[in-house]
Amino acid sequence: MKRLLSSEVKIGLTVVAALAIFFWGLNYLKGINLFKPTNYYYVNYTQVDGLVKSSPVMLDGYQVGLVRDIQYRYDQPGNILVTLNLNRKLRLPEGSSATIEGALMGNPSVKLKLGPPSSSLLSAGDSLSGLRAPGLLDQLSNGLLADVESLIQRTDSLVAGVETLVNNGSLANSLLAIEHTTSELERLTASLNHTIDKDLPGILTNIDQMTGEFAQLGQHLNALDLQTTLGHVDRTINGLGDLTLRLNSTDNSLGLLLNTPGLYNNLDSTLTSTNKLLLDLREHPKRYVHFSLFGRSNKP
């Protein structure tokens, strides 16, 4: 009997130990260390954004606890009570808050923000202020909504502008003017094409003739004895130079006349006297010619 009782006790103790180990292991997998002292704090939220039990509680990027429990308060719709399991060494000043922050991949977490250091400390079991940070989707949605609103406003402005143009009579006049201008351009283009087709062959023929004449002129120029011509020009220039030297010299009559002022003045005076004599002879010929059939007269 003692042996049987001893075996039953052993079996019972083994089962209890197994259950204890299972319970401890299950909580350990959830991040709950039963052998580590913790304090509980409560936070009320209106929305938890997918927060689950065992979600980490972070302070300055370091995990200081986890979410112990999440309960929807059916007696107060819109309120969700979240229990935070924090390290007992962490002391929270009054005014501390717990903000739910979403993650791009994975579950959200709770971020603690401590109150002023000079404030009184909260006791275990007290409540913290619950906040919710805008998630990535919220930011994208807000930005997208702003862009959509701006696009709608621009579209409305564009539609209003188009309606104004359509309802304005000047638009029809402008379109008619553009159509008329296009027709004139087409007519002018056709006329230019006709003129070019008509006159271009003659122009090309004239150009060919001019090219041939220029070629012949070049051949004539090449055939000229330029060396002989330049020799004649050189001799002519030398002759003009000799003539200039002789005119500037007093070794000849013409040079003496050009370079001797006294001789020139005497000659000029002689010519002047001769002109006066001829003029007087023309006016008074009787003074110089005496002719009479009856003899010479003594009258002056």
Legacy VTK file of the C-alpha trace (Angstrom):
# vtk DataFile Version 3.0
C-alpha trace
ASCII
DATASET POLYDATA
POINTS 300 float
0.000 0.000 0.000
2.834 2.314 0.846
4.483 1.428 -2.424
1.246 2.143 -4.347
0.756 5.459 -2.560
4.307 6.355 -3.192
3.893 5.628 -6.915
0.700 7.701 -7.134
2.389 10.606 -5.386
5.300 10.399 -7.755
2.976 10.356 -10.743
1.051 13.335 -9.378
4.176 15.275 -8.667
5.460 14.500 -12.147
2.231 15.733 -13.741
2.282 18.905 -11.663
5.896 19.531 -12.568
5.133 18.924 -16.244
2.202 21.326 -16.145
4.330 23.930 -14.388
7.083 23.554 -16.934
4.541 23.720 -19.775
2.943 26.846 -18.324
6.313 28.481 -17.783
7.493 27.551 -21.275
4.305 28.826 -22.869
4.641 32.169 -21.117
8.320 32.284 -21.918
7.516 31.864 -25.582
5.106 34.777 -25.226
7.919 36.839 -23.733
6.653 36.571 -20.157
9.301 35.671 -17.645
7.571 34.422 -14.519
10.765 34.689 -12.518
11.373 38.303 -13.411
9.513 40.829 -11.243
7.231 43.191 -13.202
4.662 45.911 -12.639
1.330 46.265 -14.406
-0.013 49.477 -15.867
-3.232 50.113 -17.735
-3.888 52.165 -20.837
-7.201 53.043 -22.530
-7.301 53.271 -26.337
-10.053 53.931 -28.828
-8.254 51.872 -31.478
-5.358 49.446 -31.158
-4.462 49.047 -34.880
-3.775 45.319 -34.714
-1.940 45.353 -31.370
-1.787 41.840 -29.886
-0.735 40.241 -26.656
3.024 39.955 -26.187
3.639 42.973 -28.425
6.804 44.721 -27.229
6.793 47.872 -25.120
9.730 50.090 -26.100
11.496 52.965 -24.345
14.219 54.804 -26.275
14.435 51.857 -28.675
14.886 49.277 -25.903
12.269 46.714 -24.895
11.217 47.287 -21.281
8.096 45.138 -21.261
5.269 43.664 -23.263
1.526 43.793 -23.696
0.015 41.487 -21.102
-3.647 41.673 -22.028
-6.107 43.439 -24.361
-9.786 43.682 -23.453
-12.608 45.421 -25.252
-14.823 47.219 -22.750
-18.307 46.320 -23.862
-19.796 48.453 -21.117
-18.002 51.465 -22.642
-18.075 51.058 -26.452
-15.093 52.623 -28.147
-12.748 51.941 -25.227
-10.132 49.192 -25.235
-8.201 48.409 -22.050
-4.590 47.347 -22.590
-2.499 45.954 -19.751
1.234 46.615 -19.942
3.713 44.380 -18.148
6.811 46.517 -17.447
10.129 45.869 -15.746
9.816 46.613 -12.040
13.001 48.694 -12.141
11.288 51.159 -14.473
9.624 53.993 -12.582
7.154 56.092 -14.565
6.629 59.770 -13.675
3.171 61.258 -13.859
2.330 62.517 -17.333
3.894 59.481 -19.025
2.132 58.192 -22.140
2.006 55.009 -24.210
1.710 55.452 -27.984
0.820 52.663 -30.392
3.109 52.787 -33.408
2.465 50.744 -36.511
5.156 48.742 -38.277
5.667 48.294 -41.991
6.250 44.590 -41.438
4.914 42.795 -38.361
2.702 43.789 -35.462
2.532 47.258 -33.915
4.385 48.083 -30.718
3.860 50.398 -27.763
6.284 53.283 -27.320
6.614 54.844 -23.872
7.234 58.536 -23.357
8.181 59.525 -19.844
6.676 62.540 -18.143
8.665 65.389 -16.557
11.365 64.087 -14.185
10.201 66.435 -11.435
6.728 64.876 -11.393
5.573 62.325 -8.870
6.018 58.663 -9.731
3.142 56.425 -10.728
2.387 53.353 -8.711
1.938 49.887 -10.130
-1.609 49.480 -11.391
-2.007 53.159 -12.368
-3.176 54.242 -15.816
-1.160 55.903 -18.567
-2.343 58.241 -21.298
-2.993 56.286 -24.481
-2.040 57.794 -27.850
-1.974 56.545 -31.416
0.701 57.592 -33.893
-0.281 57.931 -37.548
0.790 54.841 -39.421
2.433 54.624 -42.796
-0.903 53.929 -44.446
-2.428 56.922 -42.683
0.369 59.175 -43.900
0.056 57.830 -47.423
-3.704 58.227 -47.292
-3.464 61.799 -46.030
-0.910 62.696 -48.693
-2.953 60.943 -51.360
-6.112 62.719 -50.273
-4.319 66.073 -50.406
-3.032 65.288 -53.896
-6.475 64.144 -55.012
-8.075 67.315 -53.663
-5.468 69.452 -55.431
-6.017 67.482 -58.650
-9.777 67.932 -58.377
-9.360 71.682 -57.877
-7.073 71.932 -60.897
-9.478 69.842 -62.953
-12.354 72.110 -61.965
-10.312 75.166 -62.957
-9.406 73.536 -66.273
-13.024 72.608 -66.993
-14.150 76.129 -66.107
-11.522 77.581 -68.432
-12.572 75.274 -71.262
-16.222 76.190 -70.749
-15.306 79.871 -70.829
-13.444 79.403 -74.104
-16.242 77.364 -75.637
-18.902 79.862 -74.623
-16.822 82.815 -75.808
-17.680 83.896 -79.358
-14.137 85.029 -80.026
-13.009 81.394 -80.044
-15.118 80.667 -83.126
-13.741 83.774 -84.813
-10.213 82.703 -83.962
-10.820 79.251 -85.404
-12.237 80.789 -88.591
-9.210 83.080 -88.850
-6.877 80.126 -88.398
-8.756 78.175 -91.065
-8.563 81.142 -93.460
-4.834 81.543 -92.788
-4.284 77.852 -93.418
-6.136 78.079 -96.727
-4.042 81.082 -97.784
-0.848 79.242 -96.893
-1.940 76.250 -98.941
-2.742 78.488 -101.914
0.593 80.306 -101.594
2.447 77.003 -101.387
0.710 75.733 -104.515
1.555 78.972 -106.366
5.203 78.763 -105.325
5.402 75.152 -106.440
3.920 76.084 -109.824
6.346 78.995 -110.235
9.316 76.872 -109.284
8.294 74.088 -111.651
7.871 76.642 -114.450
10.929 78.877 -114.007
13.451 76.544 -112.447
14.585 74.894 -115.721
15.278 78.308 -117.312
17.150 79.482 -114.228
19.284 76.358 -114.253
19.994 76.857 -117.989
21.106 80.465 -117.371
23.317 79.327 -114.556
24.899 76.735 -116.836
25.524 79.401 -119.513
27.059 81.792 -116.975
29.257 79.002 -115.702
30.450 78.303 -119.240
31.155 81.989 -119.880
33.134 82.249 -116.672
35.100 79.211 -117.727
35.858 80.797 -121.130
36.875 84.045 -119.421
39.235 82.103 -117.222
40.738 80.425 -120.274
41.245 83.821 -121.993
42.899 85.215 -118.889
45.183 82.223 -118.741
46.052 82.701 -122.440
47.076 86.377 -122.001
50.808 87.186 -121.968
50.655 88.844 -118.572
54.438 89.047 -118.342
54.689 91.154 -121.528
51.775 93.374 -120.466
53.338 93.972 -117.083
56.630 94.827 -118.821
54.896 97.496 -120.934
53.239 98.929 -117.866
56.560 98.981 -116.054
58.265 100.839 -118.924
55.400 103.344 -119.076
55.740 104.014 -115.355
59.499 104.453 -115.735
58.922 106.923 -118.611
56.523 108.927 -116.504
59.130 108.980 -113.763
61.798 110.289 -116.160
59.399 112.944 -117.437
58.688 114.046 -113.889
62.410 114.307 -113.140
63.029 116.384 -116.284
60.129 118.687 -115.439
61.603 119.219 -111.998
65.072 119.925 -113.477
66.288 123.302 -114.886
68.411 121.671 -117.605
65.683 122.076 -120.232
63.373 124.817 -121.393
60.192 123.359 -119.984
61.834 122.556 -116.662
63.443 126.009 -116.601
60.067 127.593 -117.277
58.354 125.533 -114.543
61.083 125.939 -111.939
62.212 129.604 -112.535
59.616 132.032 -111.147
61.321 135.118 -112.729
61.304 133.647 -116.202
57.719 132.647 -115.777
56.803 136.154 -114.610
58.641 137.784 -117.548
56.953 135.483 -119.995
53.614 136.201 -118.406
54.284 139.945 -118.572
55.307 139.656 -122.231
52.153 137.737 -123.056
50.077 140.346 -121.249
51.751 143.203 -123.187
51.277 141.331 -126.445
47.609 140.842 -125.690
47.231 144.556 -124.965
49.057 145.439 -128.217
46.856 143.156 -130.266
43.779 144.572 -128.602
44.879 148.150 -129.334
45.793 147.198 -132.912
42.339 145.771 -133.346
40.651 148.878 -131.985
42.975 151.496 -133.589
44.505 150.020 -136.695
45.157 153.436 -138.207
47.765 154.108 -135.582
49.894 151.356 -136.988
48.953 151.129 -140.713
49.067 154.322 -142.960
47.741 153.860 -146.484
46.396 156.605 -148.830
45.843 156.909 -152.567
46.768 160.637 -152.529
49.783 160.631 -150.435
50.723 160.358 -146.845
48.770 162.275 -144.310
50.505 164.015 -141.492
47.628 163.559 -139.166
48.270 161.348 -136.308
LINES 1 301
300 0 1 2 3 4 5 6 7 8 9 10 11 12 13 14 15 16 17 18 19 20 21 22 23 24 25 26 27 28 29 30 31 32 33 34 35 36 37 38 39 40 41 42 43 44 45 46 47 48 49 50 51 52 53 54 55 56 57 58 59 60 61 62 63 64 65 66 67 68 69 70 71 72 73 74 75 76 77 78 79 80 81 82 83 84 85 86 87 88 89 90 91 92 93 94 95 96 97 98 99 100 101 102 103 104 105 106 107 108 109 110 111 112 113 114 115 116 117 118 119 120 121 122 123 124 125 126 127 128 129 130 131 132 133 134 135 136 137 138 139 140 141 142 143 144 145 146 147 148 149 150 151 152 153 154 155 156 157 158 159 160 161 162 163 164 165 166 167 168 169 170 171 172 173 174 175 176 177 178 179 180 181 182 183 184 185 186 187 188 189 190 191 192 193 194 195 196 197 198 199 200 201 202 203 204 205 206 207 208 209 210 211 212 213 214 215 216 217 218 219 220 221 222 223 224 225 226 227 228 229 230 231 232 233 234 235 236 237 238 239 240 241 242 243 244 245 246 247 248 249 250 251 252 253 254 255 256 257 258 259 260 261 262 263 264 265 266 267 268 269 270 271 272 273 274 275 276 277 278 279 280 281 282 283 284 285 286 287 288 289 290 291 292 293 294 295 296 297 298 299
